[in-house]
Amino acid sequence: MQKFIDATLKPALIVGGLGTATALAYAFAPQLAIVALRAE
């Protein structure tokens, strides 16, 4: 069971944490979000 948790839950938490950090950065520096949207 521990191996299953290590293989599935930990990567999901890392990806979720990166998404949260990105959203927080955009909240405090909205000009970054505008530059990112224009690049697409």
Stockholm file with secondary structure:
# STOCKHOLM 1.0

chainA/1-40         MQKFIDATLKPALIVGGLGTATALAYAFAPQLAIVALRAE
#=GR chainA/1-40 SS CHHHHHHHHHHHHHHHHHHHHHHHHHHHCHHHHHHHHHHC
#=GC SS_cons        CHHHHHHHHHHHHHHHHHHHHHHHHHHHCHHHHHHHHHHC
//
